[in-house]
Amino acid sequence: MRNLAKAPVACAALLLLAGNAAPGPVDPDSRAWWALATELSSDSMEGRDAGSGGYERAARLVAERMAAAGLQPLGEDGTWFQRVSLQERAVTDATLNGPGGNLAFLDEFTVDPQPGLPSSIELPIAYRGYCGAGVLGDVRGKLVICHGTRRDGLPNGKERDAALRNAGAAGLAEIADPGFEIEPPRWPYAYARRVIRSAEAENSEAFIDLTINADALDKLIGSGRAAALVADGATGRDLPSFDGGVARMTFAMRTAQYSSPNVIGYLPGTDPALADQAIVLGAHLDGYGFGRAVDGDAIYNGTLDDAAYVALIVHLMELRKREGYRRPIVVGIWTGEEKGLHGSRWFVDHPTIPLSRVAANINLDQLRPIFPLELLTIHARDDTTLGRDASSIAEAMGIVPQDDPEPERNLIRRTDHWPFIQAGIPAVNFVFGFAPGSASEAVYREWYRTGYHKPQDDVNQPIDWQAAADFNRFFYALVDRVANADAAPAWLPDSELAPRKSVAAGSVD
């Protein structure tokens, strides 16, 4: 039986801040949408981890609903499904002992499951602050402790990794930055897995890549200095360098190969002149599946991330099955987003409809209807006419459109519209916005601390039903405008993402 004690864990503070005690949606349209979202993110779907039985059940349900809505299958061999072959490497258990004690796997440290990871190893420890190339000194063969940071003027992740490898370090223990409050570290981690598409090349180096909970740093350095170092590192102050102690580690590994399907449907357009201008409506079906239990619950249901917005696209198709749109609609329900955008990348590389016939992608992800919809972040807002259309519709609804106010989170590259942008196809994605210092911001930050990629993202969490309904109406209006307009979506002349820069110059990931 599911641990139902987690419903209040979705935080009385969130409920108070959201100011919404309604038990569920009140309008008929929202009730129909939420019923499917509830079914897709129920415990019977087991969190829909790519390649799992729960994911397959959810994919079949989506295909059945598409068929009932009058769509045609656009997968492989006349089916609804486009299978993506995946390889998984997981650390099933690990130990890390430092001078100050043992760190708990997934609660206090995690590890990137590299192919060359040894079953056991001992390494001398070197602490090097932010790990800029100029302060490393002799770190050959050492596990180097570094503060993760996204502050201007300090090394970013790529620079830090390159400096360590060039200096001959054996591994990195990166302190997850508690000062990055706009998206705080998420402990415990659900699991330690690396998933790649089977055709991808895999790096076989033996470099050890750990992430450390800042609260456990004293166990790794054993000096009693951790609190001061973490406080200084979280605010960008100068940090010392020192060596001392040995880290003893063991790793138990598991590998697996499997496939997981995209679910792809097609709604023909009503205007033959626009038949080669399909609009792709996309959302990801996969979630985290089973993971480290939080408050007794180990099923990461992923209701808002992203079952609710798979449901919304399917529900819209059900609403429009008789009327349709002038342009064709491709419904792309992607797999493997949580493990690296694998499903959308596979579709773009192996399209079941020629990409020359795809005019645009409207993606639904990163949507959190947990406070009033007064501001709406529109990714790539100034890059395509999609952004202009979305802004116009939002403004007509009394919603203020905005560019991404937190570009350091790199959200534009973290969801399934990004492969379409890289392929030169206009695309757009949305995030609920908030005014700095507002109650809405407090709700949003708390959700990222307690709900994001956690079992608490389920149907019991507080929802602002008016905000949810407002976004749904916005989405319906946007699809109607884009799919019925005389002119196809297009890149704007000054776009930094337009094909001449994002494609001709190669990947900008």
C-alpha positions as CSV (number, residue, x, y, z in Angstrom):
1,M,0.0,0.0,0.0
2,R,1.2,3.5,-0.8
3,N,2.3,5.6,2.2
4,L,-0.5,8.2,2.2
5,A,1.2,10.2,4.9
6,K,3.0,12.1,2.1
7,A,-0.1,14.2,1.2
8,P,0.6,16.7,4.0
9,V,4.3,16.5,3.2
10,A,3.4,18.4,0.1
11,C,3.7,21.2,2.6
12,A,1.2,23.2,4.5
13,A,3.3,26.2,3.7
14,L,2.7,25.6,0.0
15,L,-1.0,25.4,0.5
16,L,-1.1,28.5,2.5
17,L,1.0,30.5,0.1
18,A,-0.9,29.2,-2.9
19,G,-4.1,30.4,-1.2
20,N,-6.0,27.5,-2.8
21,A,-7.7,24.8,-0.7
22,A,-10.0,23.5,-3.5
23,P,-9.8,19.7,-3.6
24,G,-9.8,19.5,-7.4
25,P,-10.7,21.3,-10.6
26,V,-14.1,22.8,-10.7
27,D,-14.8,23.5,-14.4
28,P,-15.7,20.5,-16.7
29,D,-12.8,21.0,-19.1
30,S,-10.2,20.9,-16.3
31,R,-11.9,17.9,-14.7
32,A,-11.6,15.9,-17.9
33,W,-7.9,16.9,-18.4
34,W,-7.0,16.2,-14.7
35,A,-8.7,12.8,-14.9
36,L,-6.3,11.7,-17.5
37,A,-3.4,13.3,-15.7
38,T,-4.4,11.4,-12.6
39,E,-4.5,8.1,-14.5
40,L,-1.1,8.6,-16.1
41,S,0.6,9.5,-12.9
42,S,-1.2,6.9,-10.6
43,D,0.8,4.4,-8.6
44,S,-0.1,1.7,-11.2
45,M,2.1,3.5,-13.7
46,E,5.0,3.2,-11.2
47,G,6.5,6.6,-12.1
48,R,6.8,5.8,-15.8
49,D,10.6,5.3,-15.9
50,A,11.7,4.8,-19.5
51,G,12.0,1.1,-20.3
52,S,9.7,0.0,-17.4
53,G,6.5,-1.9,-17.4
54,G,4.8,1.2,-16.0
55,Y,6.0,3.3,-18.8
56,E,4.8,0.8,-21.4
57,R,1.3,0.8,-19.7
58,A,1.2,4.6,-19.9
59,A,2.3,4.6,-23.5
60,R,-0.5,2.1,-24.5
61,L,-3.0,4.3,-22.6
62,V,-1.9,7.4,-24.5
63,A,-2.0,5.5,-27.9
64,E,-5.6,4.3,-27.1
65,R,-6.7,7.8,-26.3
66,M,-5.1,9.2,-29.5
67,A,-6.9,6.5,-31.5
68,A,-10.2,7.4,-29.9
69,A,-9.6,11.1,-30.7
70,G,-9.3,10.2,-34.4
71,L,-5.6,10.6,-34.8
72,Q,-3.6,8.3,-37.1
73,P,-0.6,6.3,-35.9
74,L,2.7,7.9,-37.0
75,G,5.2,5.6,-35.3
76,E,7.1,2.7,-36.9
77,D,5.6,0.1,-39.2
78,G,2.1,1.6,-39.0
79,T,2.0,1.6,-35.2
80,W,1.8,4.4,-32.6
81,F,5.3,3.7,-31.3
82,Q,8.8,4.7,-32.3
83,R,11.2,2.7,-30.1
84,V,14.4,4.2,-28.9
85,S,17.2,1.7,-27.9
86,L,18.8,2.7,-24.6
87,Q,21.8,1.5,-22.6
88,E,21.8,2.1,-18.8
89,R,24.6,2.0,-16.4
90,A,23.7,2.3,-12.7
91,V,25.6,2.3,-9.4
92,T,23.3,0.1,-7.2
93,D,25.3,0.7,-4.0
94,A,28.4,2.7,-3.0
95,T,30.4,3.6,0.0
96,L,32.5,6.6,0.7
97,N,34.7,6.9,3.8
98,G,36.6,10.1,4.6
99,P,38.7,11.2,7.6
100,G,35.5,12.3,9.4
101,G,33.3,9.3,8.8
102,N,31.1,7.4,6.3
103,L,28.9,9.3,3.9
104,A,25.5,7.8,3.1
105,F,24.9,6.9,-0.6
106,L,22.3,9.0,-2.3
107,D,21.6,11.0,0.9
108,E,25.1,12.5,1.3
109,F,26.8,11.6,-1.9
110,T,26.1,10.3,-5.4
111,V,28.4,9.2,-8.3
112,D,28.2,9.5,-12.0
113,P,28.2,5.8,-13.3
114,Q,31.2,6.0,-15.7
115,P,32.1,2.8,-17.5
116,G,35.6,2.8,-16.0
117,L,34.4,3.1,-12.4
118,P,36.4,0.7,-10.2
119,S,34.9,-1.7,-7.7
120,S,37.1,-0.2,-5.0
121,I,39.7,2.5,-4.7
122,E,41.6,4.7,-2.2
123,L,42.7,8.2,-3.1
124,P,44.4,11.0,-1.3
125,I,42.2,14.1,-0.8
126,A,42.9,17.6,-2.0
127,Y,40.6,20.6,-1.3
128,R,41.0,23.3,-3.9
129,G,38.1,25.8,-3.4
130,Y,36.5,26.6,-6.8
131,C,39.2,24.6,-8.6
132,G,40.3,27.1,-11.1
133,A,43.3,25.9,-13.2
134,G,45.6,28.4,-11.5
135,V,45.1,27.1,-7.9
136,L,45.2,23.3,-8.5
137,G,48.9,22.7,-8.1
138,D,49.9,19.1,-7.8
139,V,46.7,17.0,-7.8
140,R,47.9,14.0,-9.8
141,G,46.1,10.9,-8.6
142,K,44.0,12.7,-6.0
143,L,40.3,13.1,-5.3
144,V,39.9,16.9,-5.5
145,I,37.1,18.6,-3.6
146,C,35.6,21.5,-5.5
147,H,32.7,23.9,-4.8
148,G,30.1,23.8,-7.6
149,T,29.2,27.3,-8.4
150,R,27.4,29.3,-11.2
151,R,28.7,32.7,-10.2
152,D,30.2,35.0,-12.8
153,G,34.0,35.2,-12.5
154,L,34.4,31.7,-11.0
155,P,35.0,28.4,-13.0
156,N,32.0,26.8,-14.5
157,G,31.5,23.1,-14.6
158,K,33.2,22.5,-18.0
159,E,36.1,24.7,-17.0
160,R,36.5,22.9,-13.7
161,D,36.4,19.4,-15.2
162,A,38.9,20.3,-17.9
163,A,41.3,21.8,-15.4
164,L,41.2,18.7,-13.2
165,R,41.7,16.3,-16.1
166,N,44.6,18.4,-17.5
167,A,46.2,18.4,-14.1
168,G,46.0,14.6,-13.8
169,A,43.4,14.4,-11.0
170,A,41.9,11.0,-10.4
171,G,38.5,12.3,-9.4
172,L,36.2,15.2,-8.5
173,A,34.1,15.5,-5.3
174,E,31.9,18.5,-6.2
175,I,30.0,20.2,-3.3
176,A,26.5,20.8,-4.5
177,D,26.1,24.5,-4.0
178,P,23.6,25.4,-1.3
179,G,24.0,29.0,-2.3
180,F,22.3,28.4,-5.7
181,E,18.9,29.0,-4.2
182,I,17.0,29.4,-7.5
183,E,17.3,25.6,-8.0
184,P,18.7,24.2,-4.8
185,P,20.5,20.8,-4.5
186,R,18.0,17.9,-4.3
187,W,18.8,15.4,-1.6
188,P,18.3,12.5,-1.5
189,Y,19.0,11.6,-5.1
190,A,16.5,9.1,-6.5
191,Y,19.3,6.9,-7.8
192,A,22.6,7.0,-9.7
193,R,22.1,6.1,-13.3
194,R,23.5,7.1,-16.7
195,V,21.4,6.4,-19.8
196,I,22.5,6.8,-23.3
197,R,21.1,6.0,-26.7
198,S,22.6,2.7,-27.9
199,A,24.2,4.4,-30.9
200,E,26.0,6.9,-28.8
201,A,29.7,6.6,-28.0
202,E,30.5,6.2,-24.3
203,N,33.5,7.6,-22.5
204,S,35.5,4.8,-20.9
205,E,37.8,6.8,-18.7
206,A,38.2,5.9,-15.0
207,F,37.8,9.5,-13.7
208,I,35.6,9.4,-10.6
209,D,32.9,12.1,-10.5
210,L,31.1,12.5,-7.1
211,T,28.6,15.0,-5.9
212,I,28.7,15.8,-2.2
213,N,25.9,17.1,0.1
214,A,27.3,20.2,1.7
215,D,26.0,19.1,5.1
216,A,28.3,16.0,4.9
217,L,31.5,17.8,4.0
218,D,33.0,17.4,7.5
219,K,32.9,13.6,7.0
220,L,35.1,14.0,3.9
221,I,37.7,16.4,5.2
222,G,37.5,15.6,8.9
223,S,38.8,19.0,9.9
224,G,35.9,20.8,11.6
225,R,36.2,23.5,9.0
226,A,33.3,22.4,6.7
227,A,30.6,24.9,7.9
228,A,32.9,27.9,7.3
229,L,34.0,26.6,3.9
230,V,30.5,25.9,2.8
231,A,29.3,29.3,3.9
232,D,32.1,31.0,2.1
233,G,31.8,28.9,-1.0
234,A,28.1,29.5,-1.2
235,T,28.7,33.3,-1.4
236,G,31.7,33.3,-3.6
237,R,34.3,34.4,-1.0
238,D,38.0,33.4,-1.4
239,L,38.7,29.9,-0.4
240,P,41.9,28.1,0.8
241,S,43.7,25.1,-0.6
242,F,44.9,22.2,1.5
243,D,45.6,18.4,1.3
244,G,44.9,15.7,3.9
245,G,43.4,12.4,4.5
246,V,42.3,9.5,2.2
247,A,39.0,8.7,0.7
248,R,38.0,5.0,0.5
249,M,35.3,4.1,-2.0
250,T,33.5,1.1,-3.3
251,F,31.0,0.9,-6.2
252,A,28.6,-1.9,-7.2
253,M,27.5,-1.6,-10.8
254,R,24.6,-2.8,-13.0
255,T,24.2,-2.5,-16.7
256,A,21.1,-3.0,-18.9
257,Q,19.9,-2.6,-22.4
258,Y,16.3,-1.9,-23.3
259,S,14.0,0.1,-25.5
260,S,11.3,2.6,-24.7
261,P,8.8,4.1,-27.2
262,N,7.9,7.6,-28.3
263,V,4.1,7.6,-28.9
264,I,3.4,9.5,-32.1
265,G,0.1,10.4,-33.7
266,Y,-1.0,12.5,-36.7
267,L,-4.1,14.7,-37.2
268,P,-4.4,15.6,-40.9
269,G,-5.0,19.2,-41.7
270,T,-8.1,20.6,-43.4
271,D,-6.2,22.8,-45.9
272,P,-4.3,20.9,-48.6
273,A,-2.2,24.0,-49.3
274,L,-0.7,23.7,-45.8
275,A,-0.2,19.9,-45.7
276,D,3.6,20.3,-45.6
277,Q,3.5,22.6,-42.5
278,A,2.9,20.3,-39.6
279,I,2.9,21.6,-36.0
280,V,4.4,19.2,-33.5
281,L,2.8,19.3,-30.1
282,G,5.2,17.7,-27.6
283,A,5.5,16.6,-24.0
284,H,7.5,13.8,-22.2
285,L,5.8,10.8,-20.8
286,D,8.7,9.4,-18.8
287,G,9.3,10.1,-15.2
288,Y,11.8,8.9,-12.5
289,G,10.0,5.6,-11.7
290,F,11.1,4.0,-8.4
291,G,13.8,5.8,-6.4
292,R,15.1,6.5,-3.0
293,A,12.1,6.7,-0.6
294,V,11.2,10.2,0.7
295,D,8.9,10.1,3.8
296,G,8.3,6.4,3.1
297,D,7.3,6.9,-0.6
298,A,9.5,5.5,-3.3
299,I,7.3,6.1,-6.4
300,Y,8.2,9.3,-8.2
301,N,4.9,9.8,-9.9
302,G,5.8,12.9,-12.0
303,T,2.3,14.4,-12.1
304,L,3.4,17.9,-13.1
305,D,6.6,16.6,-14.7
306,D,5.1,15.8,-17.1
307,A,2.0,13.6,-17.0
308,A,-0.4,16.5,-16.7
309,Y,0.9,18.1,-20.0
310,V,0.9,14.8,-21.9
311,A,-2.7,14.6,-20.8
312,L,-3.4,18.2,-21.9
313,I,-2.2,17.6,-25.4
314,V,-4.2,14.4,-25.7
315,H,-7.3,16.2,-24.2
316,L,-7.0,19.0,-26.8
317,M,-6.9,16.4,-29.6
318,E,-10.1,14.9,-28.1
319,L,-11.7,18.4,-28.1
320,R,-10.7,19.0,-31.8
321,K,-11.3,15.6,-33.3
322,R,-14.3,16.8,-35.4
323,E,-13.1,20.3,-36.3
324,G,-9.4,19.8,-36.7
325,Y,-7.0,22.6,-37.9
326,R,-5.8,23.9,-41.2
327,R,-2.3,22.6,-40.6
328,P,-1.6,19.0,-39.7
329,I,-0.8,18.2,-36.1
330,V,1.9,15.8,-35.0
331,V,1.5,14.7,-31.4
332,G,4.9,13.7,-30.1
333,I,4.9,12.1,-26.6
334,W,8.5,11.6,-25.9
335,T,10.4,9.0,-23.9
336,G,13.8,9.5,-22.1
337,E,13.5,13.2,-21.5
338,E,14.6,12.8,-17.8
339,K,17.7,10.9,-18.9
340,G,18.9,13.3,-21.7
341,L,16.1,14.3,-24.1
342,H,16.6,10.9,-25.8
343,G,13.1,10.5,-27.3
344,S,12.9,13.9,-28.9
345,R,16.5,13.7,-30.1
346,W,15.8,10.3,-31.7
347,F,12.7,11.6,-33.5
348,V,14.6,14.6,-34.9
349,D,17.4,12.3,-36.1
350,H,15.0,9.6,-37.3
351,P,11.7,11.5,-38.1
352,T,8.6,9.5,-38.9
353,I,7.5,12.5,-41.0
354,P,10.1,14.4,-43.0
355,L,11.5,17.3,-41.0
356,S,11.0,19.4,-44.1
357,R,7.3,19.0,-43.4
358,V,7.5,20.2,-39.8
359,A,6.9,23.9,-39.4
360,A,7.1,24.3,-35.6
361,N,7.2,22.6,-32.2
362,I,5.1,23.7,-29.2
363,N,6.5,22.0,-26.2
364,L,4.8,21.6,-22.8
365,D,7.2,21.0,-19.8
366,Q,8.5,22.8,-16.8
367,L,4.9,24.0,-16.0
368,R,4.0,24.4,-12.4
369,P,0.4,25.6,-11.9
370,I,0.8,26.1,-8.1
371,F,0.3,29.9,-7.9
372,P,-1.6,32.5,-10.0
373,L,-0.7,32.8,-13.7
374,E,0.2,36.5,-13.8
375,L,3.6,36.2,-15.6
376,L,4.6,33.7,-18.2
377,T,8.2,32.9,-19.3
378,I,8.4,32.1,-23.0
379,H,11.5,30.4,-24.1
380,A,12.9,31.8,-27.3
381,R,10.3,34.5,-27.1
382,D,12.2,36.9,-29.4
383,D,13.5,34.3,-31.8
384,T,10.4,33.2,-33.7
385,T,6.9,34.3,-34.6
386,L,5.8,31.6,-32.1
387,G,7.1,33.8,-29.3
388,R,5.2,36.8,-30.7
389,D,2.0,34.8,-31.0
390,A,2.3,33.5,-27.5
391,S,3.0,36.9,-26.1
392,S,0.0,38.4,-27.9
393,I,-2.3,35.7,-26.5
394,A,-0.9,36.0,-23.0
395,E,-1.4,39.8,-23.0
396,A,-5.0,39.5,-24.2
397,M,-5.6,37.2,-21.2
398,G,-4.0,39.7,-18.8
399,I,-0.8,37.6,-18.4
400,V,2.5,39.4,-18.8
401,P,4.9,37.6,-21.1
402,Q,8.6,37.7,-20.3
403,D,12.0,36.3,-21.3
404,D,13.7,33.8,-19.0
405,P,14.7,35.8,-15.9
406,E,17.0,32.9,-14.7
407,P,19.2,32.1,-17.7
408,E,21.9,30.6,-15.4
409,R,19.5,27.6,-15.0
410,N,19.8,26.9,-18.7
411,L,16.2,25.8,-18.9
412,I,15.9,26.4,-22.6
413,R,18.3,23.5,-23.3
414,R,16.8,21.1,-20.7
415,T,13.6,20.1,-22.4
416,D,12.3,18.6,-25.6
417,H,11.9,21.7,-27.7
418,W,15.7,22.1,-27.8
419,P,16.5,19.3,-30.4
420,F,13.9,21.0,-32.7
421,I,15.7,24.4,-32.3
422,Q,19.0,22.7,-33.0
423,A,17.5,21.3,-36.2
424,G,16.4,24.7,-37.3
425,I,12.7,24.3,-36.5
426,P,11.0,27.2,-34.6
427,A,10.0,26.0,-31.2
428,V,8.7,27.3,-27.9
429,N,8.3,26.2,-24.2
430,F,6.8,27.9,-21.2
431,V,7.4,28.4,-17.4
432,F,5.0,30.0,-14.9
433,G,6.7,33.3,-13.8
434,F,6.6,35.3,-10.6
435,A,7.6,38.7,-9.2
436,P,10.8,38.6,-7.2
437,G,10.0,38.5,-3.5
438,S,6.3,37.6,-4.0
439,A,4.3,34.8,-2.4
440,S,4.3,33.1,-5.8
441,E,8.1,33.0,-5.8
442,A,8.1,31.4,-2.3
443,V,5.7,28.7,-3.5
444,Y,7.9,28.1,-6.6
445,R,11.1,27.8,-4.6
446,E,9.5,25.5,-2.1
447,W,8.3,23.2,-4.9
448,Y,11.8,22.9,-6.3
449,R,13.0,22.0,-2.8
450,T,10.3,19.5,-1.9
451,G,8.5,18.5,-5.1
452,Y,10.8,18.6,-8.1
453,H,11.9,15.0,-9.0
454,K,10.5,13.8,-5.8
455,P,7.6,11.4,-4.9
456,Q,5.7,14.5,-3.7
457,D,5.1,15.5,-7.3
458,D,1.8,13.6,-7.3
459,V,-1.9,14.4,-7.5
460,N,-2.1,15.2,-3.8
461,Q,0.0,18.3,-4.1
462,P,-1.6,21.7,-3.9
463,I,-2.7,23.0,-7.3
464,D,-3.9,26.5,-8.2
465,W,-6.9,25.3,-10.3
466,Q,-7.6,28.7,-11.8
467,A,-4.0,29.1,-12.9
468,A,-4.1,25.6,-14.4
469,A,-7.3,26.4,-16.3
470,D,-5.8,29.7,-17.4
471,F,-2.7,28.1,-18.9
472,N,-4.8,25.4,-20.6
473,R,-6.9,28.1,-22.3
474,F,-3.7,29.9,-23.3
475,F,-2.4,26.7,-24.9
476,Y,-5.7,26.0,-26.8
477,A,-5.6,29.5,-28.2
478,L,-2.0,29.3,-29.2
479,V,-2.4,26.0,-31.1
480,D,-5.5,27.4,-32.7
481,R,-3.6,30.5,-33.9
482,V,-0.5,28.8,-35.1
483,A,-2.2,25.9,-36.8
484,N,-4.8,28.0,-38.6
485,A,-2.7,31.1,-39.5
486,D,-2.1,32.0,-43.1
487,A,1.6,32.2,-42.6
488,A,3.8,29.4,-41.2
489,P,5.9,30.0,-38.0
490,A,9.2,31.6,-38.9
491,W,12.5,32.7,-37.3
492,L,12.9,36.4,-36.6
493,P,15.9,38.1,-38.3
494,D,17.8,38.9,-35.2
495,S,17.5,35.5,-33.5
496,E,20.6,34.1,-31.9
497,L,19.1,30.6,-32.3
498,A,18.2,30.8,-35.9
499,P,19.6,28.0,-38.1
500,R,22.6,30.0,-39.5
501,K,24.0,30.1,-35.9
502,S,22.6,27.1,-34.1
503,V,22.9,24.5,-36.9
504,A,25.6,25.7,-39.2
505,A,28.0,26.2,-36.3
506,G,27.1,22.8,-34.8
507,S,25.5,22.0,-31.4
508,V,25.4,24.7,-28.9
509,D,24.7,22.4,-26.0
